[in-house]
Each structure stands twice: as C-alpha cells, then as structure tokens.
C-alpha cells in the first residue's frame, strides 16, 4: 500500500472512526446504496443527509428521471466498461441495474451496491467528469473523496460474494477532452467496516428511531424541504421565543449576505472600469463578450397564434417563497 494512498484516507479514517457498535438487528428495507454513503458522511456534492433521509422515508422520490448528466453516464457506462475489458484483456460482467435487485451483504441485507462491472478479483466503476480536479495521476488510487467512499462501500458489500476481490478499478472519462483515465483502489475492508458502522449508526438514529437529521445550507436540503412542505395549508404560527430566534438569525444572515454582495459588486465594477475595452488582465482574469443570443417573446407568440404553445406546456408544482416582514424593532 502506497504512502500517498494511506495519506489520502487520513481525513476519511478520522471521520469514519466516530462510529458506534453495529445494531444487533439489521435495519428494515429500503437499502442504502454505495452512491448514497457519501451523503451519510457529509461528503456528497449532490445529496445531503436530510435529503437522503427524506428519500428513504418516502417523503420524496428516491430515484427521479435523472438529468442530462446521469443519462449521459448511463449511455457511456457499457461502452467504457467494454473498452476497459478489451484494453486489460479480461472478461467483465455487468452489475445489477436499478430495475434489478442490488447486491447485499448476507449479514446485513440493508447494505447494498450495484457495481458497474465485476469479475472474481475486481470491481469496475465508471465515472464521467468535467475536469480532473480532485483526481490524482492515472493508475493511482487518488479519486474524489465522495467516489472513494462509494468504492469502499462496494468492496464491503461485495467481499462475501467475491472472496478473491483485490481491487476496484475506476474508469473516468472527461466529457470535455474525451480523455480516459484508469485508477486502481486496493481493497480496504478495514476502512470499509468503519464506514459501515458509521452508516449503521446513522440508520439506527434517523430511520429506525425516526429522528430527522439536522438541516444544513445545501441545495439538496432545500429541495427536500420543498418536497416535504410543498404548500401552506395552516395559519401562521404564533411567535414563540424559538421561532423569533430563528427569524432573527435568518434576518441577520440575509443582511450580511446583502452587504457582502454589495461589496462584491462594487469591486467588480471597479475592476471592469479599469479593464475597459481590453479582454482582461493577463494571467489573472478575462472579460470577453459572449456570442449573440436569440430570445423568444412567448407572450407575443401566444397572442399571434393562440393555442400554439399548449401542446408544449406542462404544469409545474407550486413553490413557496420565504419573505421577511419589516423588523418593527428598528422602527
């Protein structure tokens, strides 16, 4: 095991060590998959602990229709898996799809994984990326930390099924440059077990005991709250001391954000004025014009051709807006 590989896991090791003993009885379905483990550890760029809890408890859909990025990944996955198998001269089998039952551990059926590919000694995970920030040199074991947790969880789930498992191969594709890189992460069941204990503790508290995780400032949590409380159907609450404190906190944060934005905009305008007609400051910033764009006046189209847009329109869910009332204490 390389020193660089161990060093890369230092923060994760410390984080995962905050574990308690595994529950004596396995939690009930649904399962937690490898791509969701980073959210439990607070490492996911896309999924927060609160949103994962909302999905697992049925308060919002767990699997949506996906977006362009996920669809691109689904299209590229089999091609990249087959490419790697040819390059490595090995045979690979595809892992279970979302429509199929995932792999689970016999001793903890709630722990699940769906590797993209596998054989007796290796798991293969396919990733698309928009650059190489957070990625180490090719053939190293250095990948973004949220992918590392996914790899470790897959190793943990797959180990009883694949007793000769030695490594996970991550095949990464840069969608901007078409570059393909291969990374190798040796099996680390010591770290994987620590993560399993941490996830089991989270499940026990938030799923079995029904204690919601703390809310954070992520977009994922905001989406979960919007899904949980899509409309207001009750009268306004009386201002208890706790609610007053929350409103005051939000008001202060809003004022600080507005002040920071004003400072930022002034600094931007001063810089733009200094740059003038130039295309930027060499080595520091650019200030270039975008290409002209066409805009469509939809109201004018509807007025000139009534009903033309109707077949292309779909209703949207209502949204709620949080607005502060005037602070009467300041007059």
Helices and strands as residue ranges (DSSP letters): H 3-8, H 10-16, H 34-40, H 49-56, H 68-88, E 93-94, E 103-105, E 108-113, E 117-118, E 122-129, H 145-158, E 167-174, E 180-186, H 189-203, I 204-208, H 219-228, H 241-275, E 280-281, E 285-286, H 298-304, G 310-312, G 328-330
